[in-house]
Amino acid sequence: MAILSIRIIGDPVLRTVADPVTDFGPELAKLVADMTETMEDVEGAGLAAPQVGVSQRVFTYRIGGVEGHIINPVLENSEDFQPDEVEGCLSIPGLGFPVRRFKATKATGVDLNGNPVSVEAEGMLARCFQHETDHLDGVLYTDRLEGEDRKAALRAIRNAKYHAIMEQTTSQRANSVGSSFGGGSFGVPE
């Protein structure tokens, strides 16, 4: 397994709708294992494949002792909302804003062997599923902000030196970052 580099806002892969997974072979198993290890290394609640430069519909999660992965997820959300809570994102380091999310969600998809997966979630797990699925659709949590929060987030992003932050983060993690994907080419047509 390897700890993968996390893509930072500004990287086009974060704004691209990810492709459905169609090949359930050893490369996919390695991707899921590497994403899980990366998520644990950075103490994240979830991680979507585009965040590690792979445009595939895969995410991993770990919330309150519940952990796993879902491939080609589809969400069925409740009609009601949970109280807004501050969200952050590994791809937008240093920012956090309250985001409106559905109270409950049912995530269906498959596991790395193609077996059906169905998880019903509320609270933080539901929030995580919605956040990670947004990544698979090229949506960042800041896109869901409104009013003054949206203005403040966009101003903070504009004023942040994400190139410098990316270099600093890469430098700090250089000893543990690695990948067998040859520069993140998995799932990207050559």
Secondary structure, DSSP 8 states (H G I E B T S, - for coil): --B-----TT-GGGGS--B-----SHHHHHHHHHHHHHHHHTT-SEEEGGGGT--BSEEEEEETTEEEEEEEEEEEE-SSB---EEE--TTSTT--EEE--BSEEEEEEE-TTS-EEEEEEEHHHHHHHHHHHHHHTT--GGGG--HHHHHHHHHHHHHS-HHHHHHHHHHHHTTTB--SSTTT-TTS--
